[in-house]
Amino acid sequence: MKKIKIYSQPTCPDCNRVKAYLDKKGVSYEDINVRKDKKAMDEMVKRYGIRVTPVVVIGDRVMVGFNVPKIDKFLGAQD
C-alpha cells in the first residue's frame, strides 16, 4: 500500500472531502494539520512549493485540492 499524507486544516472543506473520500474507500492516510504544526506547513511550502490545502501526497505523486479521478489514478498507479 502506498504511503498517503494529507496536509490539511480543520476548516478547509476540500481537506475534509479528501479525508471523507479516503475513509469511505477504507484507505489509511496520515493527516497533518498545518494549522497546528508550523514545521509541517514549512515542509509543505519548501518541499512542494504549495501554500494552500489540501496537499495530497500519494506515493511520489502530489496533488492540490479534491479531485476524485486524480486520487483514484494516483492510488492505482505504480511508483
Number of C-alpha atoms within 10 A of each C-alpha: 8 17 13 19 18 23 22 26 19 11 9 12 14 18 23 16 16 21 21 12 14 17 12 9 9 9 14 14 17 13 15 17 18 21 14 12 10 11 11 16 21 15 14 18 13 11 9 13 10 16 13 16 22 27 23 24 21 21 16 11 13 16 18 17 16 20 13 13 9 12 21 11 11 19 18 11 12 9 10
